[in-house]
Structures are given as structure tokens and as C-alpha cells.
Amino acid sequence: MNVVLGLGLFIVGAIIGFIANKMLSSSAQETQKLAAKASQSESELAQYKLDVAEHLENSAKLLEQMNSTCQVAMTQMAQSTQLLQQVTPESIESMPFFSKETQEQLAQTVNLRHNKALRKNEEARSEPPLDYSGAPSGLFDDKKQSVTNTTTTG
């Protein structure tokens, strides 16, 4: 009987051990899965922090560039304003509107056009235009014309 009792206790102990092992191993597996997810989330968070830091650094550089560009623009505006305030009415009248080269080109163009216009006027005076007819047609005379396209109804 001792042997049967010992064998029975051994079988019951094995079954209880097997069930306990399954329960503990499933919770251990879940714990391992959760630990893996946690470490993955931590690495993603660290990468996100790096991305945000890089973005903020780039934004700061862009703002610095914008600031320097604005400073240059403000300096140029101040210089332009100063130059405009230095101009007197007498100096405005003495300043040419166009540059010297442009004035020379305009003078040449005006001379060429003027010469062409003179030549055209001379040609126009010497002979009539090409569509001019020497014999009048009488179209604009105040005479009664006969109607040729009347229909008679009868």
C-alpha cells in the first residue's frame, strides 16, 4: 500500500506540476512579449525624440537664416531711404531719366524713324498710291442709279 500510495502521490504531483508549469510558462511568455513590446516602444520613443530634436534644430537654422535675410533687407531699405532723402529738387532736375547709352539709342531710333517718315512723305508726293484709279467710277456721284435686282409680282 505504501507503494500504491507513493505512486498515486507521484502521479498527482506530476499532474499538478505539469499544470503549474503550463500556467507559469504562459505568463512568462506573456511577460517576455510585454518586455519586448516595452523595449520596442522605448526605442521608438528615443528615435522620435531624436527626430523632434533634429526638426527643431533645422527650424532654428531656418529662423536664423530668415533673421539674417531680414536684417540685410532692413539695412538696404535704410540705405535706400537715406539716399532718397539726400536727393534735392535741383538734383532731380539735373538727373537724366534714362542712362546715357539709352538716351543715345533713343536718339538714333528717333532719327531713323524721322528719316523713314520723310522718305515715305517724299515718295507719297511723287506718285499716287497703288490702289488709286485715274478714272472715276461714278459710284459716289449723286446720280440716280437704276435698280437691277427688283422682282415683279403679278
C-alpha positions in Angstrom: 0.0 0.0 0.0 2.8 2.3 0.6 4.0 1.8 -2.9 0.5 2.4 -4.3 0.1 5.5 -2.2 3.6 6.7 -3.2 2.8 6.1 -6.8 -0.5 7.9 -6.6 1.0 10.8 -4.9 3.7 10.9 -7.5 1.1 10.9 -10.3 -1.0 13.6 -8.6 2.2 15.7 -8.0 3.2 15.3 -11.7 -0.2 16.5 -12.9 -0.2 19.4 -10.6 3.4 20.3 -11.6 2.6 20.0 -15.3 -0.5 22.3 -14.9 1.5 24.8 -12.8 4.4 24.7 -15.4 1.9 25.5 -18.2 0.4 28.3 -16.3 3.7 29.8 -15.2 5.2 29.4 -18.6 2.3 31.1 -20.4 2.6 34.0 -18.0 6.3 34.0 -18.5 5.8 34.1 -22.3 3.4 37.0 -21.9 5.9 38.7 -19.7 8.5 38.2 -22.3 6.2 39.6 -25.0 5.3 42.6 -22.9 9.0 43.2 -22.2 9.8 43.0 -25.9 7.0 45.5 -26.7 8.2 47.8 -24.0 11.7 47.8 -25.3 10.5 48.4 -28.8 8.3 51.3 -27.6 11.3 52.7 -25.7 13.5 52.5 -28.9 10.7 54.1 -31.0 10.3 56.9 -28.4 14.1 57.5 -28.4 14.0 57.7 -32.2 11.0 60.1 -32.1 12.9 62.3 -29.6 15.9 62.4 -32.0 13.6 63.2 -34.9 12.0 66.0 -33.0 15.3 67.4 -31.8 16.6 67.3 -35.4 13.5 69.1 -36.7 13.8 71.8 -34.0 17.5 72.2 -34.9 16.6 72.7 -38.6 13.8 75.1 -37.7 16.2 77.1 -35.6 18.7 77.3 -38.5 16.0 78.4 -40.9 14.8 81.1 -38.5 18.4 82.3 -38.1 18.7 82.5 -41.9 15.3 84.4 -42.1 16.6 86.8 -39.4 19.8 87.5 -41.2 17.9 88.0 -44.5 15.5 90.4 -42.8 18.5 92.3 -41.3 20.1 92.6 -44.8 16.7 93.8 -46.2 16.3 96.3 -43.4 19.8 97.6 -44.0 19.2 98.0 -47.7 15.9 99.8 -47.0 17.6 102.2 -44.6 20.3 102.9 -47.2 17.7 103.5 -49.9 15.7 105.7 -47.7 18.8 107.7 -46.8 19.7 108.1 -50.5 16.2 109.2 -51.3 16.2 111.8 -48.5 19.5 113.2 -49.8 18.0 114.0 -53.2 17.1 117.7 -53.6 14.7 119.2 -56.2 17.7 120.7 -58.0 19.5 117.4 -58.3 16.3 115.7 -59.6 16.0 118.2 -62.5 19.6 117.6 -63.4 19.3 113.8 -63.3 18.5 112.1 -66.6 15.6 109.8 -66.6 17.4 107.3 -68.8 21.1 106.3 -68.8 23.5 107.8 -71.3 23.5 104.7 -73.5 19.7 104.5 -73.6 19.4 108.2 -74.5 21.9 107.6 -77.4 19.9 104.6 -78.6 16.6 106.5 -78.4 18.1 109.4 -80.3 19.3 107.1 -83.1 15.9 105.4 -83.2 14.0 108.7 -83.4 16.4 109.8 -86.2 15.9 106.6 -88.1 12.1 106.8 -87.8 12.1 110.5 -88.7 14.2 109.8 -91.8 11.9 107.0 -92.9 8.9 109.2 -92.4 10.4 111.9 -94.5 11.3 109.4 -97.2 7.7 108.0 -97.2 6.3 111.5 -97.4 8.5 112.2 -100.4 7.5 109.0 -102.1 3.8 109.7 -101.5 4.1 113.1 -103.1 5.8 111.8 -106.2 3.3 109.1 -107.2 -0.3 108.1 -106.2 -1.0 105.1 -104.1 -1.1 101.7 -105.8 -4.9 101.3 -105.3 -5.7 104.7 -106.8 -7.6 104.7 -110.1 -7.1 107.5 -112.5 -10.7 107.3 -114.0 -13.6 108.0 -111.6 -16.2 105.2 -111.4 -19.1 107.5 -110.5 -20.0 105.4 -107.6 -20.2 108.3 -105.2 -21.8 110.7 -107.6 -25.3 112.0 -106.7 -26.9 110.5 -109.8 -29.8 108.2 -109.8 -28.8 104.6 -110.4 -31.1 102.0 -111.9 -32.1 99.1 -109.8 -31.2 95.8 -111.3 -32.3 93.3 -108.8 -36.0 94.1 -108.4 -38.6 91.4 -108.5 -42.0 91.9 -110.0 -45.1 90.4 -108.6 -48.0 90.0 -110.8 
